[in-house]
Amino acid sequence: MQTYLVTAAAALAAAAVALLLVEVVHRVTRRLGRRSLVMTELTAHSHRSFQVAATVLAVQLAVRFTTLYAVGSPWRQLVLHALWLALIAAAAWLVASLLVVAEDTALARFRVDVPNNRHARRVRTQVVLLRRLTIAVIVVLALGVMLMTFPAVRGIGAGVLTSAGVVGVVAALAAQSLLGNVFAGLQLAFSDAVRLDDVVVVEGEWGRIEELTLSYVVVQIWDDRRLILPTSYFTSTPFQNWTRTEAAVLGTAEFDLDWAIPVQAMREELRRLCEGTELWDGRVCVLQVTDATGGLVKVRALVSAADAGSLWDLRCLVREQLVAWVRDQRPTALPRLRAEVGDTAGSPPWQAVTPRRPVRRQSDTEVPDDARVFGGSDDGEARSEVFVGREEHADARR
């Protein structure tokens, strides 16, 4: 009985010493954390796991060296085995927390709260996916090591190894979909096809990538709904990524109007609207007639904004204001249907109407900047070089 009390007292003393040492280390790292980001992350993430691992290790050593009188007894083997399992679990927790510290330290170098955060979002996506993968691997390895501490499992291991090929084939067939999503998630992380906070259009819905895991992707729709898609969707199905290269994007607002619409006056109104709102980023403000069939002309307003949210509001603003302008200032340009009544012997009366003043035809060099998408401004010239080519663009200008 006395020997059992000595073992219990030794275990409690070892646990107390371990907790005391861990507390001292914690206070030191917290003090150093004022000048070091790594120490701050260690204090925040690894304190509890280090505390548990150190305590279990101290108790296990105390029990092992104070129970030498009972070597070979079943209760000693049972206690030491339980402590060994607890130590494996605590060590896995500690290793996982250290990996989280390393990943968070790496992420702290890349800010995502700045306008040009494409590289930061790419690194963040890769680190988050790697974190999930490494934690899953650590858990699997820890469970495997814990199982191998049982003699019965070690005996079965030889037989399992002989049929590893058959088991591998069966497991691969059973988990084909799951493994496909896992590999698709790794491909997304390192191919830079999609990143966290990217603005995408999938399944006809516009939203941003809110969460990206090895098996599924969460898209936050603009109206706060969530669209859950498997990661394999983004490797096998076409989708739109509005922020693939940068956050700034272009958008359109289209109008079907009568042929009587004064295009230049509407173009000037669009310019006035863009210059009067902070939603416009100052890059593109163009109005063009893109089609003229079926008795109507299609007028397209092309505008730019710093991000997808601002672009949506800017497109709605342009659409609302230009609709009001056409209705109030140019009611004759509203869509209409024309019918001609009479014979076809003479010329229709509307062909005999002469303009009040001669219309001067503008040359190519007199096209206003806000009537050209590929040219007329720095942004338009850059877009022309991308879609036309520098040599062809220079020949066209000459």
HELIX and SHEET records of a PDB file:
HELIX    1   1 GLN A    2  LEU A   32  1                                  31    
HELIX    2   2 LEU A   37  HIS A   45  1                                   9    
HELIX    3   3 HIS A   47  THR A   66  1                                  20    
HELIX    4   4 LEU A   68  ALA A   70  5                                   3    
HELIX    5   5 PRO A   74  LEU A  107  1                                  34    
HELIX    6   6 ARG A  118  MET A  148  1                                  31    
HELIX    7   7 PRO A  151  THR A  162  1                                  12    
HELIX    8   8 ALA A  164  ALA A  174  1                                  11    
HELIX    9   9 GLN A  176  SER A  191  1                                  16    
HELIX   10  10 TYR A  233  SER A  236  1                                   4    
HELIX   11  11 VAL A  263  GLU A  275  1                                  13    
HELIX   12  12 ALA A  308  GLN A  329  1                                  22    
HELIX   13  13 PRO A  331  ALA A  333  5                                   3    
HELIX   14  14 PRO A  349  GLN A  351  5                                   3    
HELIX   15  15 ASP A  364  GLU A  366  5                                   3    
HELIX   16  16 ASP A  369  ALA A  371  5                                   3    
HELIX   17  17 ASP A  378  PHE A  387  1                                  10    
HELIX   18  18 ARG A  390  ARG A  397  1                                   8    
SHEET    1   A 5 ARG A 226  PRO A 230  0                                        
SHEET    2   A 5 TYR A 216  ILE A 221 -1                                        
SHEET    3   A 5 GLU A 205  LEU A 212 -1                                        
SHEET    4   A 5 VAL A 199  VAL A 202 -1                                        
SHEET    5   A 5 GLN A 240  ASN A 241 -1                                        
SHEET    1   B 3 VAL A 249  LEU A 257  0                                        
SHEET    2   B 3 LEU A 296  ALA A 305 -1                                        
SHEET    3   B 3 TRP A 280  THR A 293 -1                                        
END                                                                             
